[in-house]
Amino acid sequence: MPTTATDSARINLRTSPEAKALIERAAALMGTTVSGFMLQNAYEAARRVVADNDMLMLSQRDFEAFIATCEDPPLPNEALRKLMSLR
């Protein structure tokens, strides 16, 4: 995450007074600024969302089937040959 003033970008948002008060309280309890609190929590949430999107989870059975297919792939069928000829 950027930490220097010359290497930063601004994000503006609007919220309800209740949400603002709660965020301010949480930031104070954590001993940080509202900006620091929001940046840290938004950044961590964004990393989780991106990781969940980029990761493929397989059961052990599906993983073994995937590996078996990679190690001994089927011969190309007509549909695959047709697809590959579309270059």
C-alpha positions as CSV (number, residue, x, y, z in Angstrom):
1,M,0.0,0.0,0.0
2,P,1.3,3.5,-0.7
3,T,2.4,5.4,2.3
4,T,4.1,8.5,1.0
5,A,2.2,11.7,0.0
6,T,3.9,11.7,-3.4
7,D,2.7,8.2,-4.1
8,S,-1.0,8.3,-3.2
9,A,-4.4,8.6,-4.7
10,R,-7.6,10.0,-3.2
11,I,-10.9,8.1,-2.6
12,N,-13.9,10.1,-1.6
13,L,-17.1,8.6,-0.2
14,R,-20.3,9.6,1.5
15,T,-21.9,7.8,4.4
16,S,-24.6,8.2,7.1
17,P,-23.8,10.0,10.3
18,E,-24.3,6.7,12.2
19,A,-21.8,4.9,10.0
20,K,-19.3,7.7,10.3
21,A,-19.6,7.8,14.1
22,L,-19.1,4.0,14.3
23,I,-16.1,4.1,12.0
24,E,-14.6,7.0,14.0
25,R,-15.1,5.0,17.2
26,A,-13.5,1.9,15.8
27,A,-10.5,3.9,14.5
28,A,-10.0,5.4,17.9
29,L,-10.2,2.0,19.6
30,M,-7.6,0.7,17.1
31,G,-5.4,3.8,17.8
32,T,-5.4,4.9,14.2
33,T,-7.0,7.6,12.1
34,V,-10.3,7.2,10.3
35,S,-8.4,7.2,7.0
36,G,-5.9,4.7,8.2
37,F,-8.7,2.5,9.6
38,M,-10.7,2.6,6.4
39,L,-7.8,2.1,4.1
40,Q,-6.5,-0.9,6.0
41,N,-9.9,-2.6,6.2
42,A,-10.9,-1.8,2.6
43,Y,-7.5,-3.0,1.4
44,E,-7.8,-6.3,3.3
45,A,-11.4,-6.8,2.0
46,A,-10.3,-6.1,-1.5
47,R,-7.5,-8.6,-1.3
48,R,-9.9,-11.3,-0.1
49,V,-12.4,-10.5,-2.9
50,V,-9.6,-10.7,-5.6
51,A,-8.1,-13.8,-4.1
52,D,-11.5,-15.5,-4.0
53,N,-12.0,-14.6,-7.6
54,D,-8.6,-15.7,-8.7
55,M,-8.5,-19.0,-6.8
56,L,-10.1,-22.3,-7.9
57,M,-11.0,-24.7,-5.2
58,L,-11.4,-28.4,-6.1
59,S,-12.3,-31.4,-4.0
60,Q,-9.7,-34.1,-3.7
61,R,-11.6,-36.2,-6.2
62,D,-11.9,-33.4,-8.7
63,F,-8.2,-32.5,-8.3
64,E,-7.2,-36.1,-8.9
65,A,-9.5,-36.2,-12.0
66,F,-7.9,-33.0,-13.3
67,I,-4.4,-34.3,-12.8
68,A,-5.2,-37.6,-14.5
69,T,-6.6,-35.7,-17.5
70,C,-3.5,-33.5,-17.6
71,E,-1.2,-36.5,-17.5
72,D,-3.2,-38.5,-20.1
73,P,-5.3,-36.0,-22.2
74,P,-8.0,-37.3,-24.5
75,L,-7.4,-37.2,-28.2
76,P,-8.8,-34.1,-29.9
77,N,-12.4,-34.6,-31.1
78,E,-14.1,-32.9,-34.1
79,A,-15.4,-30.0,-32.0
80,L,-11.9,-29.2,-30.7
81,R,-10.4,-29.5,-34.2
82,K,-13.1,-27.2,-35.6
83,L,-12.4,-24.7,-32.7
84,M,-8.7,-24.7,-33.3
85,S,-9.1,-24.1,-37.1
86,L,-10.9,-20.8,-36.4
87,R,-7.6,-18.9,-35.9
